[in-house]
Amino acid sequence: MIDESVERSAAPRTAKEEQAYPPWKERALRGLALWGDPLGRQIEHIGHGVYSVPSCSGQGVTYEVDLKVFTDEPESCNCPDRERPCKHLIAATIHRAKARMAARREQAERTAARASSTSLAPLVATL
């Protein structure tokens, strides 16, 4: 369950507070909290740039997030939150970025291992 202390305050903000901490930062923090929460481990890649992201309620509800990675269209999420980006979009974006980073790291390690074993073979043969 997500820590609700990250939720929006109902009290109106001054212009200075709004500038220092705009609403999109709150959504970004909630998205990061969702991704880092045990619920975030349930984010599932279900298609080309499409993810199933659990609701913060933890009651088995999921939302479909389409990051529109292959189009110029804006990202979408079928959650009831009308402000964009919503926390589900942010959590899916973090999930995708982390997965891509891990895949690139793994590929680099395989390439380095293959290169080092290949380049040492002639030296070993001469011994």
VENNOR-V915925 format. One record per residue. N is the residue number from 1. RES is the residue in one letter. OMEGA is omega in degrees with one decimal (999 if undefined). D_FIRST is the distance of its C-alpha to the first C-alpha in Angstrom with 2 decimals. Layout:
N|RES|OMEGA|D_FIRST / N|RES|OMEGA|D_FIRST
This chain:
1|M|-177.4|0.00 / 2|I|176.1|3.79 / 3|D|-176.0|6.55 / 4|E|177.7|8.60 / 5|S|179.0|11.69 / 6|V|-178.4|12.14 / 7|E|-179.8|12.80 / 8|R|174.0|16.51 / 9|S|179.7|18.89 / 10|A|-177.9|21.02 / 11|A|177.4|24.06 / 12|P|-177.6|26.60 / 13|R|173.4|27.21 / 14|T|178.5|30.55 / 15|A|179.7|31.95 / 16|K|177.6|31.66 / 17|E|180.0|27.95 / 18|E|179.5|27.45 / 19|Q|-178.3|29.44 / 20|A|-174.9|27.68 / 21|Y|-177.1|24.14 / 22|P|-176.7|24.36 / 23|P|-179.0|21.62 / 24|W|177.5|21.29 / 25|K|178.0|20.18 / 26|E|179.1|17.20 / 27|R|178.6|16.28 / 28|A|178.2|17.01 / 29|L|178.4|14.78 / 30|R|176.7|11.79 / 31|G|177.3|12.91 / 32|L|178.1|13.30 / 33|A|178.4|9.87 / 34|L|-179.9|8.57 / 35|W|-177.9|11.40 / 36|G|179.7|10.84 / 37|D|173.9|7.27 / 38|P|176.2|7.78 / 39|L|-179.5|7.12 / 40|G|177.7|10.03 / 41|R|178.9|12.19 / 42|Q|176.3|12.37 / 43|I|-173.8|14.21 / 44|E|176.1|17.64 / 45|H|-176.0|21.03 / 46|I|179.5|22.92 / 47|G|-179.2|26.03 / 48|H|179.2|27.93 / 49|G|-178.5|25.34 / 50|V|-176.6|23.09 / 51|Y|171.5|19.48 / 52|S|-175.9|16.95 / 53|V|-178.4|13.57 / 54|P|173.7|10.49 / 55|S|178.1|9.26 / 56|C|-180.0|6.12 / 57|S|179.6|6.48 / 58|G|-176.8|5.93 / 59|Q|176.8|9.46 / 60|G|178.9|11.51 / 61|V|175.2|12.58 / 62|T|178.1|13.71 / 63|Y|178.2|15.88 / 64|E|-179.9|19.01 / 65|V|176.3|19.68 / 66|D|-177.7|23.32 / 67|L|176.4|24.12 / 68|K|-175.5|27.82 / 69|V|-177.7|28.86 / 70|F|-179.5|32.32 / 71|T|175.9|33.21 / 72|D|-179.5|33.75 / 73|E|176.8|31.58 / 74|P|177.7|28.47 / 75|E|179.4|25.05 / 76|S|176.4|23.36 / 77|C|-178.4|20.10 / 78|N|176.4|20.15 / 79|C|-179.1|17.18 / 80|P|179.4|18.42 / 81|D|-177.5|18.04 / 82|R|178.8|21.69 / 83|E|-179.2|21.43 / 84|R|1.3|21.86 / 85|P|176.7|20.58 / 86|C|-177.9|17.18 / 87|K|179.5|13.99 / 88|H|175.7|14.21 / 89|L|-179.0|17.80 / 90|I|179.1|17.06 / 91|A|178.9|14.47 / 92|A|179.0|17.10 / 93|T|177.4|19.85 / 94|I|179.5|18.43 / 95|H|-179.5|17.87 / 96|R|-179.4|21.47 / 97|A|179.6|22.93 / 98|K|179.2|21.59 / 99|A|178.9|22.83 / 100|R|179.0|26.15 / 101|M|179.0|26.54 / 102|A|179.1|26.03 / 103|A|178.2|28.53 / 104|R|179.2|31.02 / 105|R|179.4|30.78 / 106|E|178.1|31.38 / 107|Q|179.3|34.30 / 108|A|178.9|35.78 / 109|E|177.7|35.67 / 110|R|179.8|37.39 / 111|T|179.7|39.96 / 112|A|179.6|40.67 / 113|A|179.5|41.09 / 114|R|-179.4|43.39 / 115|A|-177.9|45.37 / 116|S|178.8|45.90 / 117|S|178.9|47.03 / 118|T|-175.9|49.31 / 119|S|179.8|50.88 / 120|L|-175.8|51.63 / 121|A|179.3|53.36 / 122|P|179.7|56.75 / 123|L|179.9|56.76 / 124|V|-178.8|56.07 / 125|A|-178.5|58.79 / 126|T|-177.4|61.37 / 127|L|999|60.81
